[in-house]
Amino acid sequence: MLSVRHLSTSFHTRAGIVRAVQDVSFDLHAGETLGIVGESGSGKSVTCYSMMGLIPSPPGQIESGQALLGDIDLLKCNEKELQNIRGKRISMIFQDPMTSLNPYLTIGEQVAEPLIIHQGFNKKEAYNKVIEQLHLVGIPEPEKRLHSWPHEFSGGMRQRVMIAMALITKPEILIADEPTTALDVTVQKQVLDLIKQLQTEIGTAVILITHDLGVVRQYADRINVMYAGRIVESAPTEDLLTTPKHAYTRALIRSIPAQHQKGKELFTIPGLPPNMLAPINECAFRPRNTLGNPELCLCDKAPELIEISPNHFVQNCPGCLA
C-alpha cells in the first residue's frame, strides 16, 4: 500500500544542517499496523510528516527519496495534490489533541470538515454522519456534543474526537503520532482499542509512532526501531521483542520498568543521542553501546540495513550485533 525508499529530510538552521532523517526505507501493507519506536529526536515523526508534506519549508527540506502510495509519489506532489490525499486517503492523529483542535470551531464543524471538502457532503448530511462517528468513538449524547467547543472536552474525549475526524472518510492509511502521550493509562487503552476496532472494521493500515514498547507489543504487527534518523532494526513484533539483535533495541527493551525486579535500580541508556548537526559517518550508537562491544563498532562508515533472517533487518555493525 505504501512504499518508502531512501527518504532523507534535513532542516537548514542558523547553527547548521540538522539531518533529521537519513536513508529510511520501509513498506506498509493493507490492514497492517506498523510501529515506529525510538527515543525523542530519533526521526519518527519527521519521517511521517515528510510523507504528508507537513514539513515547514524553510527550514525543512526533503533531500531525497520516494514515498509511493500506489503509483503516486507523495514527495513529488504539489500542495493541491496533497490536499486531495490528506484527510481522504491518508489521515493523521497528532500528539496533543488540545493544540490540534481549533479552539474557534465547534467539534461538529471540525469533524465534518473532511466530509465537506473531500466527499462533497452538505452541512446537514455531514452533521448526520458526524453524529454517527462520534457515537462510534464512544462520545455520549453526540447530538448535543457536536455543538460543544474543544475546551469543554477532557483529554481522552478530545483524542476520541481526533480519531473520529481522522477516520470519518475511511482512509487507506492512518498515522497515529503518539496518540496516547497526554492520557492516563486507562484512557490510553480505551483509545488504542478503539483505533484497533475501527481499523478492523474499515481495513485501514496504521502507522503507530510511540516510545512505548508495551503499546507496540500489543497493537503492532511489525516494528521499526529508529535511532539518529535511521532505522537500526525492523522485524515482526514477536520476532523483534523476543530475539532483538541490535544493541539499541536490546537497551530499549531492557529499559522497560516492568522488566525489573521490585526495588532494583532501573536500567538506563547512558549518555545522549548524537548531535544531528554533524555528519555521522560511523555507528551512531557506539558512544552509548553498553550491551554490545563498542570497540567493534564501525568507525569509518555508517552501518547499512541488511536482512539476517526472513523479514528481520538490522544494521550490520559488528559492535552492536555482538
Backbone bond lengths (Angstrom), bond angles and torsions (degrees), N, CA, C in turn:
res aa  C-N    CA-C-N  psi(-1)  N-CA   C-N-CA  omega(-1)  CA-C   N-CA-C  phi
1 M - - - 1.460 - - 1.523 111.57 -
2 L 1.331 116.93 -44.90 1.464 122.29 178.80 1.522 108.09 -132.43
3 S 1.320 116.13 129.76 1.464 121.18 179.71 1.521 109.05 -127.94
4 V 1.325 116.45 112.41 1.463 122.21 178.97 1.520 108.39 -103.80
5 R 1.329 116.43 130.27 1.459 121.08 -177.62 1.526 111.05 -133.54
6 H 1.346 114.88 122.83 1.472 123.41 171.12 1.534 112.47 53.43
7 L 1.324 116.04 44.65 1.468 120.96 179.79 1.524 110.36 -77.23
8 S 1.324 115.68 127.82 1.468 121.79 175.78 1.525 108.64 -133.10
9 T 1.338 116.22 129.50 1.465 121.71 -179.62 1.525 108.98 -131.89
10 S 1.332 115.89 134.17 1.462 121.45 179.96 1.516 110.29 -127.75
11 F 1.340 114.96 160.18 1.464 121.80 174.21 1.529 107.72 -120.90
12 H 1.319 115.74 120.92 1.464 121.20 -177.78 1.526 108.35 -91.82
13 T 1.325 116.12 102.26 1.458 122.40 -175.39 1.527 110.08 -111.11
14 R 1.319 114.99 173.04 1.471 119.18 177.92 1.516 111.72 -64.96
15 A 1.337 115.77 -29.24 1.471 119.81 -179.78 1.525 111.90 -79.23
16 G 1.326 117.02 -16.79 1.465 120.80 -177.60 1.515 110.88 140.97
17 I 1.319 116.30 -169.54 1.463 122.23 -178.42 1.521 109.48 -92.76
18 V 1.327 115.99 119.25 1.468 121.43 176.46 1.524 107.85 -92.54
19 R 1.327 116.54 113.46 1.475 121.72 -178.17 1.525 108.81 -88.57
20 A 1.328 115.30 85.10 1.465 121.14 -169.97 1.522 112.93 -73.89
21 V 1.327 117.15 -38.21 1.470 122.55 179.68 1.521 107.76 -133.12
22 Q 1.344 115.86 131.07 1.458 119.64 -175.39 1.530 110.70 -132.68
23 D 1.324 115.49 113.93 1.464 122.69 170.34 1.536 112.22 54.56
24 V 1.319 116.57 51.77 1.470 121.79 -179.33 1.527 109.97 -92.74
25 S 1.332 116.72 130.99 1.469 122.68 177.18 1.524 109.39 -135.20
26 F 1.327 116.67 137.11 1.462 121.38 173.91 1.523 109.08 -165.76
27 D 1.333 116.00 166.15 1.466 122.80 176.89 1.521 109.29 -122.13
28 L 1.330 115.38 150.97 1.468 122.35 174.61 1.519 107.50 -127.99
29 H 1.333 116.07 125.90 1.462 120.98 -176.54 1.531 110.61 -101.68
30 A 1.304 116.45 158.76 1.471 122.49 -178.29 1.525 110.39 -57.52
31 G 1.323 116.95 131.62 1.457 122.43 177.14 1.514 115.06 75.62
32 E 1.326 117.80 0.74 1.467 122.14 -176.59 1.531 110.73 -87.54
33 T 1.334 115.93 150.95 1.466 121.42 169.62 1.517 108.24 -110.90
34 L 1.330 116.04 116.42 1.460 122.68 179.67 1.517 108.46 -104.70
35 G 1.335 117.04 119.94 1.456 121.11 176.43 1.518 110.55 -91.77
36 I 1.330 116.71 135.58 1.471 121.56 173.67 1.518 106.85 -118.97
37 V 1.339 116.51 117.13 1.463 121.01 -174.80 1.521 110.20 -123.10
38 G 1.319 114.68 162.70 1.456 121.17 179.12 1.514 109.35 153.08
39 E 1.334 116.19 168.28 1.460 120.67 179.53 1.526 110.66 -68.99
40 S 1.324 115.84 165.27 1.464 120.66 174.86 1.527 109.53 -57.78
41 G 1.327 116.32 135.16 1.462 120.43 179.95 1.509 114.39 88.01
42 S 1.342 117.47 5.81 1.467 119.47 -177.61 1.527 112.58 -81.65
43 G 1.343 117.53 -10.36 1.460 120.28 177.18 1.515 114.32 106.71
44 K 1.329 118.18 7.86 1.468 121.45 -176.23 1.535 111.31 -61.39
45 S 1.325 115.94 -56.78 1.461 119.94 -176.23 1.526 111.83 -68.93
46 V 1.332 116.76 -39.82 1.470 119.98 -178.23 1.526 110.63 -61.43
47 T 1.334 117.05 -35.20 1.470 120.58 177.46 1.521 110.41 -57.62
48 C 1.328 116.66 -48.11 1.468 120.38 -177.48 1.522 112.00 -76.00
49 Y 1.323 117.76 -35.98 1.463 120.12 176.90 1.528 110.44 -62.95
50 S 1.328 116.49 -34.71 1.469 120.55 178.81 1.518 110.35 -62.93
51 M 1.339 116.54 -44.57 1.465 120.57 -179.99 1.521 111.40 -63.68
52 M 1.324 116.77 -34.03 1.462 121.48 -176.42 1.525 113.03 -84.96
53 G 1.335 117.24 -4.30 1.458 120.31 -177.51 1.515 112.51 71.60
54 L 1.340 117.45 30.54 1.457 122.34 -176.41 1.528 113.09 -106.09
55 I 1.326 116.61 8.96 1.467 120.39 176.55 1.532 108.31 -78.92
56 P 1.338 118.18 122.07 1.471 119.18 179.36 1.527 110.86 -66.23
57 S 1.322 116.27 130.28 1.458 120.91 -177.95 1.530 110.07 -129.97
58 P 1.361 119.07 119.80 1.462 124.73 -9.41 1.536 110.92 -71.50
59 P 1.347 116.39 166.66 1.460 131.29 9.06 1.533 114.30 -90.66
60 G 1.334 116.81 -11.63 1.464 119.25 -175.18 1.513 112.66 -73.99
61 Q 1.319 115.44 148.55 1.459 120.71 177.86 1.523 109.72 -151.94
62 I 1.335 116.25 128.22 1.461 120.43 174.88 1.524 107.38 -82.86
63 E 1.315 116.02 113.55 1.466 121.38 -172.87 1.520 112.06 -78.93
64 S 1.333 117.17 -37.05 1.463 119.59 -176.23 1.518 109.53 -166.02
65 G 1.336 115.49 169.27 1.455 120.64 171.98 1.513 113.92 117.42
66 Q 1.326 114.37 176.65 1.456 124.26 176.65 1.527 108.97 -134.17
67 A 1.322 116.16 149.50 1.464 121.79 171.42 1.523 105.69 -138.16
68 L 1.328 116.15 91.79 1.460 121.67 -171.96 1.522 111.28 -90.27
69 L 1.316 116.43 116.21 1.458 123.78 171.51 1.528 105.41 -103.09
70 G 1.338 115.95 96.13 1.460 119.30 -168.66 1.512 108.59 66.95
71 D 1.333 117.17 -120.51 1.462 120.13 178.30 1.527 111.84 -105.20
72 I 1.343 117.17 13.38 1.469 121.58 179.96 1.518 109.47 -102.17
73 D 1.339 116.79 125.22 1.454 121.02 175.13 1.527 108.17 -89.02
74 L 1.332 116.16 107.82 1.462 121.21 -176.24 1.525 112.13 -60.96
75 L 1.320 116.90 -29.77 1.460 120.41 -176.47 1.521 112.21 -74.29
76 K 1.331 117.26 -15.48 1.463 121.02 179.95 1.524 112.64 -105.25
77 C 1.330 117.11 -0.19 1.468 120.67 -179.81 1.532 110.47 -74.84
78 N 1.334 116.04 144.25 1.458 119.06 172.59 1.530 109.17 -81.90
79 E 1.329 116.37 176.78 1.461 120.35 -173.60 1.535 112.16 -62.32
80 K 1.313 116.83 -39.21 1.462 119.68 -179.94 1.526 111.11 -65.08
81 E 1.337 116.88 -41.73 1.462 120.63 178.72 1.530 110.89 -64.73
82 L 1.341 116.38 -39.07 1.464 120.03 179.17 1.528 111.28 -67.35
83 Q 1.331 117.02 -35.35 1.464 119.95 178.70 1.523 111.43 -63.92
84 N 1.328 116.81 -29.26 1.470 120.56 177.49 1.522 112.03 -76.48
85 I 1.339 116.73 -17.24 1.471 121.91 -179.28 1.525 110.93 -97.96
86 R 1.337 116.26 -45.45 1.467 120.69 -179.11 1.522 110.61 -65.47
87 G 1.307 116.66 129.89 1.455 121.61 -179.90 1.514 113.51 84.49
88 K 1.329 116.44 -11.10 1.462 120.24 179.36 1.520 110.40 -115.02
89 R 1.347 117.55 -60.76 1.461 120.90 179.07 1.530 111.28 -94.40
90 I 1.327 116.65 -31.39 1.474 121.81 176.75 1.520 108.18 -128.95
91 S 1.325 116.80 127.42 1.465 121.70 176.36 1.518 109.66 -120.58
92 M 1.330 115.05 161.35 1.462 119.19 -176.08 1.518 110.74 -138.04
93 I 1.336 115.25 137.69 1.461 122.20 170.75 1.530 106.45 -105.74
94 F 1.325 116.85 119.93 1.458 120.50 -175.09 1.532 111.16 -87.68
95 Q 1.344 114.90 168.17 1.459 120.52 -172.14 1.526 113.12 -61.71
96 D 1.324 116.99 -49.71 1.464 120.51 -172.31 1.525 109.68 -113.03
97 P 1.334 118.49 106.46 1.462 120.24 -176.90 1.531 113.51 -66.04
98 M 1.346 117.54 -22.25 1.457 119.10 -179.60 1.521 110.55 -70.28
99 T 1.316 117.84 -40.60 1.460 120.75 -179.81 1.534 111.83 -86.05
100 S 1.330 117.86 -16.35 1.462 120.86 -179.61 1.528 112.25 -84.53
101 L 1.333 116.67 -27.20 1.464 120.55 177.59 1.524 109.77 -87.00
102 N 1.324 116.20 140.22 1.460 121.65 -179.20 1.530 109.66 -77.95
103 P 1.329 117.90 118.09 1.477 119.93 -176.43 1.527 113.29 -67.76
104 Y 1.344 117.76 -13.95 1.460 121.40 -177.34 1.528 112.80 -94.89
105 L 1.330 117.33 -2.01 1.466 120.82 179.69 1.524 109.59 -119.69
106 T 1.319 116.94 145.48 1.457 120.56 177.69 1.524 109.85 -70.43
107 I 1.315 115.65 163.78 1.461 121.37 178.10 1.529 110.34 -57.96
108 G 1.327 116.46 -44.51 1.457 120.65 -178.81 1.516 112.53 -60.58
109 E 1.341 116.96 -42.76 1.466 121.06 -179.85 1.525 111.10 -61.99
110 Q 1.329 116.26 -39.85 1.461 119.43 -176.04 1.529 112.37 -74.68
111 V 1.323 117.23 -40.04 1.466 119.74 -179.96 1.531 110.50 -71.96
112 A 1.344 116.95 -30.93 1.466 120.73 -179.36 1.522 112.75 -76.41
113 E 1.314 117.58 -22.20 1.469 120.76 -173.26 1.532 114.51 -54.17
114 P 1.357 119.45 -45.94 1.479 118.45 178.92 1.525 113.50 -60.25
115 L 1.339 116.88 -35.33 1.462 119.76 179.52 1.525 111.20 -68.22
116 I 1.320 116.52 -40.61 1.458 121.11 -179.09 1.528 110.79 -68.88
117 I 1.347 116.66 -41.24 1.466 120.97 -177.23 1.526 111.56 -74.91
118 H 1.342 116.65 -47.71 1.466 119.97 -169.26 1.523 114.44 -94.95
119 Q 1.331 117.16 -26.42 1.459 118.66 -174.03 1.523 113.60 -119.81
120 G 1.338 117.30 5.29 1.448 121.52 172.78 1.518 115.49 69.22
121 F 1.335 118.53 21.48 1.465 121.52 177.93 1.531 109.49 -68.04
122 N 1.330 116.99 145.76 1.460 118.23 167.62 1.531 108.06 -82.10
123 K 1.330 116.51 173.29 1.464 119.85 -172.26 1.521 112.25 -62.35
124 K 1.342 117.26 -41.09 1.470 120.26 -178.45 1.517 111.42 -65.63
125 E 1.351 116.13 -45.26 1.474 120.35 178.50 1.525 110.81 -61.98
126 A 1.338 114.78 -42.50 1.471 119.70 -178.57 1.525 110.44 -63.26
127 Y 1.345 117.69 -42.51 1.461 120.54 -178.10 1.527 111.74 -67.14
128 N 1.318 117.05 -34.69 1.471 119.41 175.22 1.523 110.57 -62.41
129 K 1.335 115.73 -40.92 1.462 120.63 178.57 1.530 110.70 -68.68
130 V 1.337 116.21 -37.14 1.468 120.82 178.71 1.523 110.60 -61.65
131 I 1.332 116.37 -42.38 1.479 120.43 179.23 1.530 109.71 -59.54
132 E 1.324 116.33 -44.36 1.472 120.29 177.64 1.524 111.09 -60.23
133 Q 1.348 115.76 -44.04 1.467 120.61 -175.98 1.528 111.33 -69.00
134 L 1.324 117.36 -41.19 1.471 120.27 178.01 1.519 111.02 -64.40
135 H 1.316 116.49 -37.15 1.467 120.20 175.87 1.523 109.99 -65.14
136 L 1.339 116.11 -38.60 1.460 121.35 -178.43 1.521 111.76 -64.30
137 V 1.343 117.02 -34.99 1.469 119.77 -179.09 1.532 111.95 -90.40
138 G 1.327 117.38 8.50 1.461 120.35 170.96 1.506 115.94 87.52
139 I 1.337 118.24 24.30 1.457 120.37 176.41 1.527 109.01 -91.96
140 P 1.342 118.06 120.03 1.474 120.87 -176.96 1.526 111.93 -69.66
141 E 1.314 116.09 149.37 1.464 124.07 178.81 1.530 112.07 48.27
142 P 1.325 117.31 56.86 1.474 119.78 -175.07 1.523 113.41 -61.48
143 E 1.336 118.24 -27.43 1.469 121.01 178.99 1.529 110.98 -60.33
144 K 1.336 115.98 -35.14 1.468 120.72 179.07 1.526 110.91 -86.72
145 R 1.346 116.20 -39.75 1.461 119.20 -171.69 1.523 113.49 -72.84
146 L 1.335 117.80 -17.93 1.464 117.74 179.40 1.524 111.68 -69.95
147 H 1.343 117.50 -14.40 1.459 121.18 176.14 1.539 111.14 -95.98
148 S 1.326 117.06 3.59 1.470 121.16 179.51 1.525 110.21 -81.38
149 W 1.345 114.55 166.00 1.467 121.50 177.86 1.526 109.02 -102.64
150 P 1.334 118.27 155.88 1.472 120.43 -177.47 1.526 114.06 -53.87
151 H 1.349 117.63 -37.06 1.469 118.75 -176.43 1.528 112.61 -69.17
152 E 1.325 117.12 -12.25 1.458 120.74 179.32 1.528 112.61 -87.06
153 F 1.330 116.66 -1.54 1.458 122.29 179.92 1.525 110.51 -106.60
154 S 1.325 116.87 149.12 1.465 121.69 173.71 1.532 109.20 -74.24
155 G 1.335 116.53 171.50 1.461 120.28 179.63 1.515 112.49 -59.18
156 G 1.347 116.15 -43.40 1.467 119.59 -179.74 1.510 112.04 -66.15
157 M 1.337 117.17 -38.00 1.461 121.01 179.55 1.528 110.80 -69.86
158 R 1.335 116.68 -37.80 1.470 119.55 177.19 1.524 110.19 -63.64
159 Q 1.339 116.23 -38.24 1.463 118.58 178.71 1.524 110.76 -66.74
160 R 1.324 117.35 -35.14 1.469 120.77 175.74 1.531 110.74 -64.18
161 V 1.327 115.88 -37.43 1.470 120.01 176.60 1.529 109.87 -63.00
162 M 1.340 116.73 -42.59 1.467 120.57 178.48 1.525 110.86 -61.06
163 I 1.339 116.82 -39.61 1.467 120.65 178.34 1.526 110.17 -65.79
164 A 1.338 116.20 -42.91 1.467 120.37 178.48 1.520 110.66 -60.30
165 M 1.339 116.72 -43.43 1.457 121.51 -179.38 1.528 111.22 -65.44
166 A 1.342 115.88 -39.74 1.460 120.19 -176.89 1.524 112.29 -70.91
167 L 1.336 116.99 -32.46 1.470 120.24 -173.03 1.525 114.30 -103.32
168 I 1.324 117.95 -0.86 1.467 119.83 -174.05 1.526 112.09 -66.36
169 T 1.334 118.07 -26.59 1.473 120.57 178.55 1.535 111.93 -93.61
170 K 1.352 116.52 6.70 1.462 121.99 -178.97 1.533 111.64 52.94
171 P 1.345 116.50 62.38 1.469 120.20 -176.31 1.524 112.12 -70.02
172 E 1.315 115.57 160.43 1.465 121.15 176.43 1.530 110.97 -74.27
173 I 1.341 115.83 -32.97 1.469 121.37 -177.07 1.522 109.60 -133.20
174 L 1.338 115.71 135.01 1.460 121.95 173.93 1.523 108.12 -118.30
175 I 1.334 116.32 125.20 1.466 121.40 174.94 1.524 107.83 -103.33
176 A 1.318 116.94 116.22 1.465 122.24 -179.75 1.527 108.05 -107.42
177 D 1.335 116.62 104.57 1.463 122.20 -175.45 1.525 109.72 -92.00
178 E 1.334 115.87 95.71 1.464 122.73 -177.91 1.536 110.34 45.08
179 P 1.331 116.89 61.21 1.467 120.51 -172.28 1.515 114.89 -70.36
180 T 1.335 117.70 -8.38 1.475 119.46 -176.56 1.522 112.79 -119.66
181 T 1.342 117.68 13.75 1.463 120.72 -173.78 1.523 112.83 -58.53
182 A 1.329 117.51 -43.55 1.466 120.89 -173.76 1.529 113.21 -92.77
183 L 1.329 117.13 11.57 1.466 120.14 -173.07 1.523 111.34 -110.60
184 D 1.336 116.33 153.38 1.460 119.32 175.73 1.532 109.25 -75.66
185 V 1.335 115.72 168.35 1.463 121.11 -169.51 1.524 112.31 -59.71
186 T 1.347 116.98 -42.21 1.467 120.24 -178.29 1.528 111.23 -63.13
187 V 1.334 115.65 -45.93 1.464 120.17 -179.79 1.527 110.47 -68.63
188 Q 1.336 117.79 -34.71 1.470 121.51 175.87 1.518 110.67 -52.96
189 K 1.330 115.80 -50.49 1.461 119.63 -177.55 1.523 111.02 -64.66
190 Q 1.315 117.44 -39.65 1.461 120.70 178.61 1.520 110.96 -60.98
191 V 1.335 116.77 -44.34 1.467 121.38 -178.35 1.526 110.73 -66.05
192 L 1.335 117.41 -44.99 1.459 120.89 -178.73 1.533 111.54 -67.91
193 D 1.317 116.42 -38.85 1.471 119.41 176.04 1.522 110.79 -63.19
194 L 1.318 115.08 -36.37 1.466 119.74 179.54 1.530 110.54 -66.16
195 I 1.330 116.84 -44.27 1.471 120.34 177.46 1.525 110.03 -60.04
196 K 1.329 116.42 -43.72 1.466 120.99 -179.30 1.533 110.97 -64.09
197 Q 1.316 116.77 -41.89 1.465 121.25 -179.75 1.526 110.79 -63.61
198 L 1.339 116.07 -47.57 1.456 120.03 -179.22 1.528 111.10 -67.71
199 Q 1.335 116.24 -34.05 1.466 120.07 176.52 1.524 110.50 -61.70
200 T 1.330 115.93 -42.92 1.465 120.55 179.33 1.526 111.27 -63.24
201 E 1.337 116.14 -41.23 1.461 120.61 -177.58 1.529 112.29 -71.55
202 I 1.335 116.86 -37.73 1.464 120.98 -174.19 1.531 111.91 -94.85
203 G 1.353 117.27 -27.37 1.465 120.95 -177.52 1.514 113.77 86.07
204 T 1.333 116.39 18.13 1.462 121.19 -178.78 1.533 111.00 -72.72
205 A 1.337 116.52 141.60 1.461 121.57 170.73 1.524 108.41 -84.66
206 V 1.330 117.50 142.37 1.467 121.65 -174.16 1.527 110.46 -123.16
207 I 1.335 115.38 133.80 1.469 121.29 167.25 1.520 106.39 -106.34
208 L 1.324 116.93 115.94 1.468 122.64 -176.11 1.524 108.71 -107.12
209 I 1.326 115.92 108.35 1.465 121.85 178.73 1.519 108.26 -93.01
210 T 1.321 116.89 125.61 1.462 119.66 -177.99 1.522 109.94 -161.12
211 H 1.325 115.93 165.03 1.466 120.85 170.87 1.524 109.99 -109.52
212 D 1.320 116.22 4.95 1.466 122.24 -174.76 1.535 109.80 -100.40
213 L 1.327 116.91 104.77 1.468 120.76 -179.07 1.522 111.70 -67.65
214 G 1.332 117.11 -25.82 1.458 119.71 176.65 1.516 111.55 -64.87
215 V 1.325 116.68 -35.47 1.463 121.62 178.68 1.524 110.58 -68.26
216 V 1.340 116.99 -47.68 1.468 118.63 -177.26 1.524 111.29 -69.47
217 R 1.335 117.61 -30.56 1.472 119.61 176.92 1.529 110.34 -58.46
218 Q 1.321 116.14 -38.78 1.457 120.91 -175.24 1.523 113.36 -84.57
219 Y 1.344 117.29 -30.15 1.471 118.88 -169.05 1.527 114.84 -116.97
220 A 1.333 119.36 -19.72 1.469 120.19 -173.68 1.524 111.99 -95.33
221 D 1.329 115.53 146.45 1.466 121.55 174.06 1.524 110.99 -88.19
222 R 1.334 115.18 -29.19 1.461 121.00 -177.89 1.521 107.87 -145.37
223 I 1.337 117.00 150.83 1.462 121.08 -177.56 1.529 109.94 -127.62
224 N 1.340 115.05 133.44 1.458 122.18 167.54 1.526 107.65 -106.76
225 V 1.327 117.39 124.89 1.459 121.63 176.97 1.528 108.08 -100.17
226 M 1.337 116.72 122.93 1.465 120.60 -177.69 1.524 111.20 -111.36
227 Y 1.326 114.54 143.43 1.465 121.35 175.56 1.524 108.15 -149.28
228 A 1.321 116.27 130.77 1.475 122.05 177.73 1.529 112.11 53.73
229 G 1.329 116.51 40.30 1.454 120.85 174.63 1.503 116.02 81.92
230 R 1.334 117.59 4.74 1.464 121.18 -179.19 1.531 110.56 -127.91
231 I 1.327 115.99 156.98 1.462 120.58 170.79 1.528 107.43 -82.90
232 V 1.336 116.79 122.29 1.462 120.29 -179.68 1.523 111.43 -97.56
233 E 1.356 116.13 -23.98 1.462 119.16 178.00 1.524 109.06 -157.79
234 S 1.333 115.87 143.28 1.460 122.02 -179.57 1.518 108.52 -146.22
235 A 1.341 115.82 128.42 1.465 119.48 -177.61 1.527 109.31 -165.64
236 P 1.345 117.28 163.24 1.465 119.55 170.81 1.531 110.18 -56.19
237 T 1.309 117.05 147.94 1.466 122.16 -169.88 1.526 113.77 -52.01
238 E 1.316 117.53 -54.77 1.463 119.83 -176.81 1.524 111.49 -63.76
239 D 1.327 116.24 -38.85 1.461 120.71 179.33 1.517 110.32 -61.93
240 L 1.346 116.07 -46.29 1.467 119.14 -176.81 1.520 112.16 -68.84
241 L 1.337 117.45 -39.24 1.464 119.96 -176.17 1.524 113.31 -79.62
242 T 1.321 117.67 -24.03 1.471 119.85 179.13 1.521 112.03 -93.46
243 T 1.341 117.37 -32.30 1.474 119.91 179.51 1.525 110.30 -131.29
244 P 1.346 118.29 62.41 1.469 120.09 178.39 1.524 110.08 -66.87
245 K 1.323 116.27 141.44 1.469 120.29 -176.33 1.526 112.53 -106.12
246 H 1.326 117.21 -42.17 1.460 119.80 -175.29 1.526 110.68 -78.00
247 A 1.334 116.63 144.07 1.463 121.00 -177.77 1.524 111.90 -60.69
248 Y 1.340 117.61 -33.85 1.462 120.19 179.61 1.531 110.92 -68.56
249 T 1.333 116.72 -42.19 1.467 120.18 177.40 1.518 110.03 -61.64
250 R 1.328 116.38 -43.94 1.471 120.18 178.85 1.525 111.27 -62.12
251 A 1.340 116.09 -38.16 1.465 120.05 179.69 1.530 111.09 -68.15
252 L 1.329 117.34 -39.83 1.468 120.25 177.52 1.531 110.92 -61.25
253 I 1.329 115.26 -45.93 1.468 119.75 -179.02 1.528 110.69 -64.39
254 R 1.319 116.24 -40.11 1.465 120.29 -179.90 1.533 111.89 -68.87
255 S 1.343 116.45 -20.89 1.469 120.60 -179.28 1.521 112.78 -79.02
256 I 1.343 118.04 -10.44 1.462 120.73 -178.98 1.536 108.85 -64.43
257 P 1.331 118.69 122.18 1.478 120.71 -176.84 1.525 113.37 -55.30
258 A 1.324 117.45 -35.21 1.464 120.13 -177.45 1.523 113.05 -65.62
259 Q 1.346 116.67 -15.16 1.461 120.74 179.63 1.527 112.41 -79.28
260 H 1.337 117.10 -10.87 1.459 120.72 -173.84 1.524 111.80 -99.05
261 Q 1.326 114.48 151.44 1.461 119.54 172.96 1.524 109.55 -73.46
262 K 1.325 115.25 146.06 1.454 119.81 -179.02 1.527 110.29 -59.91
263 G 1.325 115.47 130.89 1.454 120.72 179.25 1.511 114.01 91.27
264 K 1.328 118.23 -13.58 1.457 121.69 179.74 1.525 109.96 -82.81
265 E 1.323 116.25 152.70 1.462 121.27 178.74 1.534 110.04 -66.82
266 L 1.339 115.97 135.99 1.452 120.68 179.84 1.526 110.49 -72.49
267 F 1.323 115.57 142.73 1.464 120.43 176.62 1.522 109.17 -78.13
268 T 1.309 116.84 134.83 1.462 121.69 175.56 1.525 109.46 -130.04
269 I 1.323 115.64 152.51 1.464 120.58 175.70 1.519 107.11 -84.27
270 P 1.337 119.09 120.73 1.468 120.60 -175.53 1.529 111.69 -68.62
271 G 1.332 114.40 160.26 1.465 119.09 174.11 1.513 113.83 72.70
272 L 1.322 114.92 -166.01 1.458 122.84 -177.94 1.526 110.35 -128.35
273 P 1.344 117.30 157.35 1.465 119.54 174.53 1.525 110.59 -57.90
274 P 1.325 118.26 156.43 1.466 120.98 -175.09 1.528 112.47 -67.94
275 N 1.334 115.13 159.26 1.456 122.41 175.08 1.526 108.70 -73.18
276 M 1.335 116.43 113.82 1.462 120.51 -175.36 1.529 112.64 -77.68
277 L 1.336 117.73 -0.38 1.459 120.37 175.47 1.522 111.51 -74.80
278 A 1.322 115.96 -26.64 1.472 120.05 -178.39 1.522 109.77 -97.10
279 P 1.327 118.60 138.02 1.470 120.51 176.43 1.527 109.95 -59.45
280 I 1.321 116.50 136.12 1.468 121.13 -179.44 1.523 108.33 -106.82
281 N 1.307 116.38 101.81 1.462 121.65 -179.21 1.528 110.54 -110.67
282 E 1.320 114.70 43.26 1.458 121.99 178.54 1.525 107.47 -158.62
283 C 1.324 116.84 -174.63 1.467 120.01 174.50 1.526 108.44 -69.58
284 A 1.335 116.79 116.38 1.460 121.17 -175.91 1.526 112.58 -67.57
285 F 1.341 117.05 -24.29 1.463 120.22 -174.83 1.539 112.39 -90.71
286 R 1.313 117.98 -4.56 1.470 121.50 -174.07 1.538 113.98 -52.82
287 P 1.357 120.53 -45.22 1.470 118.61 -178.18 1.529 114.14 -65.36
288 R 1.335 117.80 -18.12 1.466 120.93 -175.89 1.531 111.98 -112.38
289 N 1.302 116.61 5.64 1.463 121.77 -173.81 1.525 110.65 -78.74
290 T 1.336 116.42 103.43 1.475 120.60 178.24 1.527 111.79 -111.26
291 L 1.331 117.53 -10.11 1.461 120.43 -177.52 1.527 112.09 -104.60
292 G 1.328 116.40 -6.89 1.464 120.83 175.71 1.515 109.09 -114.99
293 N 1.314 116.84 -140.75 1.461 121.81 177.65 1.528 108.59 -131.62
294 P 1.353 117.50 94.52 1.471 120.35 -174.95 1.527 113.83 -59.53
295 E 1.342 116.65 -23.96 1.464 119.36 179.65 1.523 112.03 -66.60
296 L 1.339 116.87 -22.28 1.460 120.76 -179.97 1.532 112.75 -95.21
297 C 1.340 117.15 -4.09 1.469 120.09 -178.04 1.528 110.90 -64.47
298 L 1.317 114.83 148.21 1.463 120.49 179.88 1.519 110.48 -64.96
299 C 1.334 115.97 132.54 1.465 120.86 -179.06 1.526 112.69 -116.52
300 D 1.327 117.15 -9.88 1.464 120.10 -174.21 1.526 113.76 -112.78
301 K 1.357 117.33 -7.50 1.466 120.15 178.04 1.525 109.48 -160.54
302 A 1.332 115.24 158.29 1.464 119.98 177.75 1.522 110.03 -75.44
303 P 1.325 118.95 137.83 1.473 121.02 179.56 1.526 111.34 -63.93
304 E 1.315 116.71 151.86 1.455 122.71 177.67 1.524 109.74 -107.29
305 L 1.317 115.44 152.97 1.465 121.19 178.97 1.528 108.78 -81.67
306 I 1.332 116.58 123.42 1.465 120.70 -179.90 1.531 109.29 -127.26
307 E 1.316 116.51 156.96 1.467 121.71 178.89 1.521 108.76 -91.47
308 I 1.325 116.92 116.33 1.465 120.48 -177.38 1.529 112.30 -99.24
309 S 1.343 116.06 -18.19 1.460 122.40 174.30 1.522 105.81 -156.86
310 P 1.325 119.30 167.03 1.463 119.86 -176.69 1.530 113.26 -51.92
311 N 1.343 115.92 118.32 1.463 124.20 177.63 1.528 114.20 66.82
312 H 1.332 117.54 12.90 1.473 120.69 177.24 1.524 107.77 -115.71
313 F 1.344 115.29 112.27 1.461 121.74 -177.64 1.524 109.19 -113.29
314 V 1.333 116.01 144.46 1.461 120.68 179.16 1.528 108.84 -153.18
315 Q 1.342 116.01 152.30 1.468 119.11 176.80 1.532 109.93 -66.05
316 N 1.330 114.92 140.26 1.464 120.11 -174.04 1.534 112.17 -88.97
317 C 1.333 115.92 52.73 1.464 120.88 176.24 1.526 108.43 -95.73
318 P 1.327 119.29 116.73 1.479 121.11 -177.40 1.531 112.89 -57.97
319 G 1.338 117.38 -37.12 1.464 120.36 -178.48 1.518 112.97 -68.63
320 C 1.330 117.37 -35.24 1.465 120.81 -179.95 1.513 112.26 -81.30
321 L 1.318 116.79 -19.99 1.465 121.00 177.84 1.524 111.33 -91.44
322 A 1.328 117.27 -10.21 1.466 121.25 -176.88 1.523 111.23 -68.95
